């Protein structure tokens, strides 16, 4: 049971960060082009992204820690289904970021979108990596 709790928490974090990235990418592009809200800068949009990512990751981290500390772990082999859940969520998130990173954007925005996308890939894969470590400790 603890394997599934850890896998679902990691999937929620990875998918939440993926959708957070998708929501903020359009704002980053508009702001960098000068079509965004007045007074809004790209760094302000990124600050919003990182703050909302912190909120998204907070609950799964607590759930994973409590699941690991409070529940009994079964000793019956390799947890295949939780591994599939974790890897599928991470692969979906990375795929979505790579698709959106390679879309057509103006030349002056391309560097900012690329940096934002690469940071997002690292954030998306961080929770599944932690979950994999928890599964095999």
Protein Blocks (a to p, Z undefined) as FASTA:
>chain_A
ZZmmmmmmmmmmmmmmmmmmmmmmmmmmmmmnopacehiafklmmmmmmmmmmmmmmmmm
mmmmmmmmmpccdfehjafklmmmmmmmmmmmmmmmmmmmmpccdfklmmmmmmmmmmmm
mmmmmmmmmmmmmmmZZ
